[in-house]
Amino acid sequence: MLVHRTQISAVERQEFEQAIRACGKDPGGFTAELFVTTLAEQGATLRRVHIMTPRAAAQYEATDHCGWMRKFASHLALGVFG
């Protein structure tokens, strides 16, 4: 199984930055990286997003686009990222 780093889609990037701004934070302080692997024998593609700031980091299962964004927004509201 190979894991590849790739770009987050433009839609996901826009929603990511909107969620950050909605909490009064600067998107420039956040880094998001998407890692993808394909399980050929199962015909599945798995995605995981890594979010980092100078003080915190979290990973989100991103195979379901809406799921990771909701969890990230929840963590923002809870102050996980400062």
N, C-alpha and C positions, 0 to 999 in steps of 0.2 A: 504494500500500500504506500503510495507516494502522496505527500501533502505539498500543495503549492500555495504560495501567497499570491493573491490577485487583488484587483481593485473592487471596491464596493460599488454597486450600481449607482448611477446618478440620482435615482429616486431615493435609495437608501441614504446616500450622502446628504441629500437635502433634508430628509426627515430627521436624520441624526443631528444636523446642525440646528434645525428648528427646535428640537427637544432641548438642546443645550441652551439656546437663547431663551426659551420659555421659562427656564429656571434662573434666568439672569446671569448666565455664565458666558464666557467667550469661547466660541468653538475653536479658536486658535490654540487653546490650552489642552485640547484633546487630540489624541491620535487613534485612528481606527484602522485595523488591519484585518483583512478577510483571508482565511485559510480554507482551502477546498481539497477534498479527496474524493475520488471515485472508487466505489467498490464494484468493480466490473462483474464479479461473480454474483453479486446481488442486484446489479442494475440500479444502484443507488449512488447519489452524490451527497456528501455530507459537507456542511459549511459551519464554520465557527468564527465568530468575530471577537477580536481582542481589542479592548478599549483601554487606553493608558492616559494618565495625567502625571505630572511630576510627583504627586502624592498617593496615587491609587491606581489600581488596575483591576480589570474584571474580564471574564470570558463569557460569551453567550453562544449557545447552540443557535445557529442561524439557518438551519435547513428550512424552517418556517419563518419567512421574512417578518411577519407581524409579531411573532413571539419574541424575538430578540429585542425588537424596538420597544415593546411594552415593558420588558424587564429592565432594559437600560433606562427608560424614562422613569420607572419606579425607583431605581437606584439613585437617579439624579434627585428626585423629590425627597428621598430619605437622607440625602447628604453623603452618600457613599463616596462621592468624588470630591468632597470638601465643600 
